[in-house]
Amino acid sequence: MTVYQLKNDFLTIQVKSLGAEIISIKNTEDTEFMWQANPNVWGRHAPVLFPIVGRLQDNHYYLDDKEYHMTQHGFARDEEFSLDSQTDSKLVLSLMTNGESFAKYPYHFKLRIVYQLVKDTLQVSYLVDSLEESKDMYFSIGAHPGFSVPFEEGLKYEDYNINVEPTETRTLIPINGNTGNVDLNNESKVENQSFPLTHEAFAKDAIVYRLNEPAEVTIASDKSEHRVILDTGNAKFFGMWSAYPTEGNFMCIEPWWGIADKDDTDNQFKTKYGINKLAPQKQFEAYFSISIK
């Protein structure tokens, strides 16, 4: 495993080759904004979710009359990525089909993760290339960055708020706590998605919304000048999550291009709720950004 660093006049970023995962975001004051993967609470920093987001019903799916098995969030987060290119402010890592991945996911693909620093913002792109010659490729992809809260000494978790802008009515998609599936039968309309940050807010698992337009999700406190802003880019959904009942001082903001299985799934991958279809030899681009103020 290799750790890569990007740096400009505002931020220093570290990304590890295992999973192409962001492991550190620091400002010029050396303040760490990324959760440091306490294995007793949640042992990851910012995993890349591919080729599924969330859980499959019973960890399996069917494709062209054959059964395949895959665990939560897919395999990319545990794969070693190769270096495509690096400058002081831009890093490109890639993952291609291999024997183990093909046994779980029978498509030929190339996944590139692009990290680029622009002033106080980390721009992130996920480029999915189909290497198939004649058949469509089906997949989901998502981000799962966890931010350390509080951002500075003397403050506590409950001093922070989550603000979602612009303020508009969005569809809340509940998670079935027994299965990890999405419960589309109990969707509801929520006028304002902002809330005070508490551990109990995640007692029913992730808080998930459907997106029609980009949103800015901010972690901020009236007692601090620092804040984190995640722009959801072209994501279809976004989730907010932290560990419960085991409590950790972190908050995940997750832009997704896909979602967990629904409760009444038939486990057919091509008709999976929220799945993306990519034509042969074509590219899909997902993007979002993280700003540190």
Secondary structure, DSSP 8 states (H G I E B T S, - for coil): --EEEEE-SSEEEEEETBTTEEEEEEETT--B-B----TTT---SS-EEBS-SS--GGGEEEETTEEEE--TTBSGGGSB-EEEEE-SSEEEEEEE--HHHHHHS---EEEEEEEEEETTEEEEEEEEEE--SSS-EEE-EEE--EEESSSSTT--GGGEEEEEES---EEEE-B-TTT--B-GGG-EEES---EE--GGGGTTS-EEEE-SS--EEEEEETT-S-EEEEE-TT-SEEEEE---SS--SEEEEEEEES---BTT---BGGG-TT-EEE-TT-EEEEEEEEEE-
